[in-house]
Amino acid sequence: MPISIAYTVTHTWAFGQVLCDIWLSSDITCCTASILHLCVIALDRYWAITDALEYAKRRTAGRAMLMIAVVWMISISISVPPFFWRQVKAHEEIAKCSVNTDQISYTIYSTCGAFYIPTVLLLILYGRIYVAARSRILKPPSLYGKRFTTAHLITGSAGSSLCSINASLHEGHSHSGGSPIFINHVKIKLADSILERKRISAARERKATKTLGIILGAFIFCWLPFFVMSLVLPICQDACWFHPILLDFFTWLGYLNSLINPVIYTAFNEDFKQAFQKLIHFKKCSS
């Protein structure tokens, strides 16, 4: 970021070809990784909602590390190709540091791999997450009629105590074998508790849906102008012209997305908030 600030202000590259290569490579790699990590988080949310029980078993630290490694491998594979066709030798001075846009095939490959394909994936995943969340909110309660359940404490013939719960919503009592003796008769307002939990769950689902909309909206708003510009300029070349200030603005707007993502996640997601609190607490304890 400091190098990018200096280059944006002066519009002259004064750090040589080697640092230019390193800066471009790290810039492309980190920006791509930032976008792809959003896809990984969306996949995690999608699996957690649609297949909660099975995914809880598969959601291990090793699986998370593998997905992170895949993200960085894809990001590096997008940033490396420009090294093979640079036109300036390492020891020569340059006044401009930018990716060679003469390679149209690389432009299409990099923009699709870093933005357009991930964006389509995010739209599909968040769309399905939204549908799943809405179906849970709109699903009618499963309990109707009498709003009580009856619990009986039963003593068997051998002297052992058994607890038999009659979960029927009707007046009848279920009897176990022998001649049970009803010592106590307790009425529990179970339905009220279930309905209250359902209301809380629905509120959480609405909040999660709102969060997904904010994340997706911020992502598209921040990155779409930059990647449209990155794809259009090499294709139309001299026929298209963007003011340098506008180019810089679109670039920094994309950087802004990486800044606001942690804020959005910690503000609207309790899991991320607790994780950040643990990290901060760990650093304080270490220092």
Summary of the structure (lengths in Angstrom):
residues: 287
radius of gyration: 29.0
end to end distance: 26.5
largest distance: 98.6
contacts: 730
relative contact order: 0.10
helix: 70%
strand: 7%
